[in-house]
Amino acid sequence: MEYSAAYRLADEIRASEEYRTYHALKESVMGDETVAALIREYRKMQISLQMNVMAGKENDPEEVQRFSALSGLLFAKQEVSQFLLAEMRLQQAMADIMKIVTDAAGLELQLPG
């Protein structure tokens, strides 16, 4: 299999507005160690809550409340909010690309839940 098209796609991803916006904001936001630590905690909590849902478990109301409070704190800061939204847009673009590629290969990749 020839990989030149994959390398061109990688170049196009790096040239995309989603990628450039995300990385510009990431450098700025993650430069603040306190904010970076809060974002890491936010991501950890988000994954934990999502995994519980996928496993059919009920989330602890206290954890949901903590996540909600942390989300509110992070999204209240404009630059952090822009960064997290840019991250979501880039993740969505990557998910779309992954779907196109797996469909082309005839693979059925399904996540639980």
URNORFEN-V335741 format. One record per residue. N is the residue number from 1. PSI is psi in whole degrees, -180 to 180 (NA if undefined). OMEGA is omega in whole degrees, 0 to 359 (none if undefined). Layout:
# URNORFEN-V335741
N|PSI|OMEGA, N|PSI|OMEGA
This chain:
# URNORFEN-V335741
1|136|179, 2|134|184, 3|5|184, 4|-36|179, 5|-36|178, 6|-40|178, 7|-36|175, 8|-40|177, 9|-43|178, 10|-42|177, 11|-41|179, 12|-37|177, 13|-48|180, 14|-27|179, 15|-9|184, 16|154|177, 17|-40|180, 18|-47|181, 19|-49|183, 20|-42|179, 21|-48|181, 22|-49|185, 23|-33|176, 24|-46|180, 25|-37|180, 26|-46|181, 27|-43|181, 28|-51|185, 29|-46|185, 30|-6|175, 31|-21|177, 32|110|187, 33|-34|178, 34|-47|179, 35|-42|179, 36|-42|179, 37|-40|179, 38|-39|178, 39|-41|177, 40|-41|178, 41|-41|178, 42|-48|181, 43|-42|180, 44|-46|179, 45|-41|180, 46|-46|180, 47|-43|180, 48|-45|180, 49|-41|179, 50|-39|179, 51|-39|177, 52|-45|180, 53|-45|181, 54|-31|180, 55|-1|179, 56|15|179, 57|152|177, 58|136|179, 59|144|176, 60|124|181, 61|-34|178, 62|-40|178, 63|-40|178, 64|-42|179, 65|-43|178, 66|-44|180, 67|-43|179, 68|-43|179, 69|-44|179, 70|-41|177, 71|-46|180, 72|-41|179, 73|-47|182, 74|-44|183, 75|-12|177, 76|-24|178, 77|120|188, 78|-48|183, 79|-38|178, 80|-42|178, 81|-45|178, 82|-41|179, 83|-49|182, 84|-38|177, 85|-39|177, 86|-38|178, 87|-43|179, 88|-41|179, 89|-41|179, 90|-42|177, 91|-40|179, 92|-42|178, 93|-42|179, 94|-38|177, 95|-40|178, 96|-45|179, 97|-44|179, 98|-40|179, 99|-44|179, 100|-45|182, 101|-45|181, 102|-36|175, 103|-42|180, 104|-33|180, 105|-8|181, 106|22|179, 107|145|176, 108|93|179, 109|113|181, 110|136|175, 111|152|177, 112|149|175, 113|NA|none
